[in-house]
Amino acid sequence: MILSRLTRRRTERVASPLRLRLRLRWQDSFSALLQAAMLEPKTLEITRRQIRLARLPQSFHGFRLVQLSDIHHSPFLSEAEILTAAQHANQLQPDLIVLTGDYVSHSPSFIAGCARALGALRARHGVLAVLGNHDHWTDGPAMARALQEQGIRVLINENLSIARGGDRIQMVGVDDATVGRANLGLALAGTDDREPRILLSHNPRMIREASRAGLDLVLAGHTHGGQINWRLLLGRENERARRWLQRPSRRLIRGHAQFGETQLYVNRGLGTVVLPLRYGCPPEISLLELVAE
């Protein structure tokens, strides 16, 4: 028994430094990861992508559409930072700017400042917007009024046409699906399915209904791209992680997707919720160039 105790103590003395080194390595890795995740929300990225639309008239070939989403003006994203993002958007020389919801997080006190900063946006055919779930959870009517006072057209289950060279594209906007206010049928009233129809929807889950209705393109937000890119953390070789990341709900989380004949682009947003962290998923302004086939 005495020998056994001595052996056990010797083993513990030998193993303890190894465990300490492993613990320190893990702590260093976690600290580096946390620092990166805290810095990334301030690293704005401009994503450029061409979107080919079968029904797009040649007069709209090269039409530059800039999307911003999920601003979430709060203590974590200042009015000055939103204004800087608006200035970056203007420098892209857009034909149209679209905003896909969630301008504030929880407090009505941030509504005026967010609208004021977004009021600096400029495009040849103006700025269109839809509301998101956080806007309604805060004060949807007040948010809509504040944007409209800045010259931003808020589409609430309605549509409008944009003319160019004798042709038209139709911009359709639905209210937020998360709070049960989306009405695609009402929003499509009077549209012509022979012309391109582009849907603005805060929640990307509208893609299925939009696909059944034969829309050409859906622009959405809501997900923030996940804020954390789990592919980078879990690795592609992890089989359980791979199956989880391949779920349909995960494929709707960021970037471009296709459902039947309808395309979808999900913007990663500017702001954050819950925690002001991002990793492998920087805030985004998307520049989408429409291309005729």
C-alpha positions as CSV (number, residue, x, y, z in Angstrom):
1,M,0.0,0.0,0.0
2,I,2.9,2.4,0.8
3,L,4.4,1.7,-2.6
4,S,1.1,2.3,-4.3
5,R,0.7,5.7,-2.7
6,L,4.3,6.7,-3.6
7,T,3.7,5.6,-7.2
8,R,0.5,7.6,-7.4
9,R,2.1,10.7,-5.9
10,R,5.0,10.4,-8.4
11,T,2.6,10.1,-11.3
12,E,0.7,13.1,-10.2
13,R,3.9,15.2,-9.9
14,V,4.9,14.2,-13.4
15,A,1.5,14.7,-15.0
16,S,0.7,18.0,-13.3
17,P,3.0,20.2,-15.5
18,L,1.6,18.7,-18.6
19,R,-1.9,19.4,-17.6
20,L,-0.8,23.0,-16.7
21,R,0.7,23.5,-20.1
22,L,-2.4,22.2,-21.9
23,R,-4.6,24.4,-19.7
24,L,-2.4,27.4,-20.6
25,R,-2.5,26.6,-24.3
26,W,-6.3,26.4,-24.2
27,Q,-6.6,29.6,-22.2
28,D,-4.3,31.4,-24.7
29,S,-6.3,30.1,-27.7
30,F,-9.6,31.1,-26.1
31,S,-8.2,34.5,-25.3
32,A,-7.0,35.0,-28.9
33,L,-10.4,33.8,-30.2
34,L,-12.3,36.2,-27.9
35,Q,-10.1,39.1,-28.9
36,A,-10.7,38.4,-32.6
37,A,-14.4,38.0,-32.0
38,M,-14.5,41.4,-30.2
39,L,-12.6,43.2,-33.0
40,E,-14.4,41.7,-36.0
41,P,-17.7,43.6,-35.5
42,K,-15.8,46.8,-36.3
43,T,-14.3,45.3,-39.5
44,L,-16.7,46.2,-42.3
45,E,-16.6,44.2,-45.5
46,I,-18.0,45.0,-48.9
47,T,-19.3,41.9,-50.7
48,R,-19.6,42.2,-54.5
49,R,-21.7,39.7,-56.4
50,Q,-23.3,39.4,-59.8
51,I,-26.9,38.2,-59.9
52,R,-28.1,36.8,-63.2
53,L,-31.9,37.2,-63.8
54,A,-33.6,35.5,-66.7
55,R,-36.2,38.2,-67.1
56,L,-34.0,41.2,-66.6
57,P,-34.3,43.6,-69.5
58,Q,-31.1,44.7,-71.2
59,S,-31.8,48.3,-70.0
60,F,-31.2,47.1,-66.4
61,H,-28.1,45.1,-67.2
62,G,-25.4,46.3,-64.7
63,F,-28.0,47.8,-62.3
64,R,-26.2,48.3,-59.0
65,L,-28.2,47.4,-56.0
66,V,-26.6,48.0,-52.5
67,Q,-28.1,46.2,-49.5
68,L,-27.6,47.0,-45.8
69,S,-29.4,45.1,-43.0
70,D,-29.6,44.6,-39.3
71,I,-28.1,47.9,-38.2
72,H,-29.0,47.4,-34.5
73,H,-28.2,50.9,-33.4
74,S,-27.3,50.4,-29.7
75,P,-24.5,51.1,-27.3
76,F,-22.5,48.6,-29.4
77,L,-23.0,50.4,-32.7
78,S,-22.9,54.2,-32.7
79,E,-24.6,56.7,-34.9
80,A,-21.2,57.8,-36.2
81,E,-20.4,54.2,-37.2
82,I,-23.7,53.9,-39.1
83,L,-23.0,57.2,-40.9
84,T,-19.6,55.8,-41.9
85,A,-21.3,52.7,-43.3
86,A,-23.8,54.9,-45.2
87,Q,-20.9,56.9,-46.7
88,H,-19.2,53.6,-47.8
89,A,-22.5,52.6,-49.5
90,N,-22.7,55.9,-51.3
91,Q,-19.2,55.5,-52.7
92,L,-20.3,52.3,-54.5
93,Q,-22.5,54.6,-56.7
94,P,-25.6,52.5,-56.4
95,D,-28.6,52.7,-58.6
96,L,-30.8,51.7,-55.7
97,I,-30.2,51.1,-51.9
98,V,-32.3,48.6,-50.0
99,L,-32.5,48.2,-46.2
100,T,-33.8,44.9,-44.9
101,G,-34.8,45.6,-41.3
102,D,-33.8,45.6,-37.6
103,Y,-32.6,49.2,-37.3
104,V,-32.6,49.2,-33.5
105,S,-32.4,46.4,-30.9
106,H,-34.7,47.3,-28.0
107,S,-34.7,50.9,-27.0
108,P,-36.9,53.6,-28.8
109,S,-34.2,56.1,-27.9
110,F,-32.0,54.9,-30.7
111,I,-34.7,55.2,-33.4
112,A,-34.0,58.9,-34.3
113,G,-30.2,58.5,-34.5
114,C,-30.4,55.5,-36.7
115,A,-32.8,57.1,-39.1
116,R,-30.7,60.3,-39.1
117,A,-27.5,58.3,-40.1
118,L,-29.4,56.3,-42.7
119,G,-30.8,59.5,-44.1
120,A,-27.3,60.2,-45.5
121,L,-27.8,57.3,-48.0
122,R,-27.9,58.4,-51.7
123,A,-28.8,56.4,-54.8
124,R,-30.1,57.2,-58.3
125,H,-33.5,55.6,-57.7
126,G,-33.6,56.3,-53.9
127,V,-33.7,54.1,-50.8
128,L,-36.2,51.4,-50.0
129,A,-36.7,49.7,-46.6
130,V,-38.7,47.0,-44.8
131,L,-39.1,46.5,-41.1
132,G,-37.7,43.7,-38.9
133,N,-38.8,41.9,-35.8
134,H,-36.7,44.1,-33.5
135,D,-38.2,47.2,-35.0
136,H,-41.7,45.9,-34.1
137,W,-40.6,44.7,-30.7
138,T,-39.4,48.3,-30.1
139,D,-41.9,50.6,-31.9
140,G,-42.5,49.6,-35.5
141,P,-44.7,52.6,-36.5
142,A,-42.2,55.1,-35.0
143,M,-39.3,53.4,-36.8
144,A,-41.2,53.6,-40.1
145,R,-42.1,57.3,-39.6
146,A,-38.5,58.2,-38.7
147,L,-37.2,56.5,-41.9
148,Q,-39.8,58.1,-44.0
149,E,-39.0,61.5,-42.6
150,Q,-35.5,61.0,-44.0
151,G,-36.8,60.3,-47.5
152,I,-36.6,56.5,-47.2
153,R,-39.6,54.7,-48.7
154,V,-40.8,51.9,-46.3
155,L,-42.6,49.1,-48.1
156,I,-45.2,47.5,-45.8
157,N,-46.8,44.6,-47.9
158,E,-46.7,46.7,-51.0
159,N,-44.7,47.2,-54.2
160,L,-43.4,49.9,-56.6
161,S,-41.9,49.9,-60.0
162,I,-38.6,51.3,-61.1
163,A,-38.4,52.4,-64.8
164,R,-35.3,52.5,-66.9
165,G,-35.1,52.8,-70.7
166,G,-38.8,52.1,-71.1
167,D,-38.5,48.9,-69.0
168,R,-39.4,48.1,-65.4
169,I,-38.4,46.0,-62.5
170,Q,-40.8,45.6,-59.6
171,M,-39.6,46.0,-56.0
172,V,-41.8,44.2,-53.5
173,G,-41.6,44.6,-49.7
174,V,-43.2,42.5,-47.0
175,D,-43.5,43.3,-43.3
176,D,-41.8,41.0,-40.9
177,A,-42.6,37.3,-40.9
178,T,-41.3,36.7,-37.4
179,V,-44.0,38.8,-35.8
180,G,-46.7,37.5,-38.2
181,R,-47.1,40.6,-40.3
182,A,-45.8,39.4,-43.7
183,N,-48.5,39.3,-46.4
184,L,-46.9,38.3,-49.7
185,G,-50.2,38.2,-51.6
186,L,-51.0,41.7,-50.7
187,A,-47.5,42.9,-51.4
188,L,-47.7,41.4,-54.9
189,A,-51.0,42.9,-55.8
190,G,-50.9,44.5,-59.2
191,T,-47.4,43.2,-60.2
192,D,-46.7,41.6,-63.6
193,D,-45.0,38.2,-63.5
194,R,-43.6,38.9,-67.0
195,E,-41.3,41.5,-65.4
196,P,-38.5,40.9,-62.8
197,R,-39.8,41.0,-59.2
198,I,-37.4,41.5,-56.4
199,L,-38.7,40.9,-52.8
200,L,-37.3,42.6,-49.7
201,S,-38.0,40.5,-46.6
202,H,-36.3,40.8,-43.3
203,N,-36.6,37.1,-42.6
204,P,-35.1,34.8,-45.3
205,R,-37.7,32.1,-44.5
206,M,-40.0,33.9,-47.0
207,I,-37.9,32.3,-49.8
208,R,-40.2,29.2,-50.0
209,E,-43.3,31.3,-50.4
210,A,-41.5,33.6,-52.8
211,S,-40.4,30.6,-54.9
212,R,-43.9,29.3,-55.1
213,A,-45.0,32.8,-56.3
214,G,-42.4,32.8,-59.0
215,L,-40.3,35.8,-57.8
216,D,-36.9,36.3,-59.3
217,L,-34.9,37.4,-56.2
218,V,-35.3,37.7,-52.5
219,L,-33.0,40.0,-50.4
220,A,-33.1,39.3,-46.7
221,G,-31.2,39.7,-43.4
222,H,-32.2,38.7,-39.9
223,T,-29.5,36.0,-39.3
224,H,-26.4,38.3,-39.0
225,G,-24.8,35.4,-40.9
226,G,-24.9,33.6,-37.5
227,Q,-22.3,36.1,-36.1
228,I,-20.0,33.1,-35.4
229,N,-18.9,31.0,-38.4
230,W,-19.1,27.5,-36.9
231,R,-17.3,26.0,-39.9
232,L,-14.1,27.7,-38.8
233,L,-14.5,26.6,-35.2
234,L,-15.7,23.0,-35.6
235,G,-13.9,22.1,-38.8
236,R,-15.2,20.5,-42.0
237,E,-13.8,17.1,-41.0
238,N,-16.1,16.8,-38.0
239,E,-18.9,14.5,-39.3
240,R,-21.6,15.6,-36.7
241,A,-20.8,19.2,-37.3
242,R,-20.9,18.7,-41.0
243,R,-24.4,17.2,-40.8
244,W,-25.6,20.0,-38.6
245,L,-24.1,22.7,-40.9
246,Q,-25.9,21.1,-43.9
247,R,-29.4,21.5,-42.5
248,P,-31.6,23.6,-44.6
249,S,-31.9,26.2,-41.8
250,R,-28.2,26.6,-41.8
251,R,-28.0,27.1,-45.5
252,L,-30.2,30.1,-45.2
253,I,-27.9,31.9,-42.9
254,R,-25.7,33.9,-45.2
255,G,-24.8,34.7,-48.8
256,H,-26.4,33.4,-52.0
257,A,-28.8,30.4,-52.4
258,Q,-31.2,29.2,-55.0
259,F,-34.7,27.7,-54.5
260,G,-36.2,26.5,-57.8
261,E,-36.1,29.5,-60.1
262,T,-35.9,32.0,-57.2
263,Q,-32.5,33.3,-55.9
264,L,-31.8,34.5,-52.3
265,Y,-29.2,36.7,-50.9
266,V,-28.9,37.0,-47.1
267,N,-26.9,39.9,-45.9
268,R,-24.8,39.4,-42.7
269,G,-25.8,42.8,-41.3
270,L,-23.9,45.6,-39.6
271,G,-24.8,45.2,-36.0
272,T,-25.0,42.4,-33.4
273,V,-27.5,41.1,-30.8
274,V,-27.1,39.2,-27.5
275,L,-23.3,39.7,-27.5
276,P,-21.2,42.2,-29.6
277,L,-19.2,39.3,-31.1
278,R,-18.4,38.1,-34.6
279,Y,-16.0,35.4,-35.8
280,G,-15.4,34.6,-39.4
281,C,-18.5,36.6,-40.2
282,P,-17.7,40.3,-40.5
283,P,-20.4,43.0,-40.9
284,E,-21.3,43.5,-44.5
285,I,-22.5,45.9,-47.1
286,S,-23.5,43.9,-50.2
287,L,-23.2,45.3,-53.8
288,L,-25.3,43.2,-56.1
289,E,-25.0,43.8,-59.8
290,L,-28.0,42.6,-61.8
291,V,-27.0,40.9,-65.0
292,A,-29.2,40.0,-68.0
293,E,-28.9,36.5,-69.3
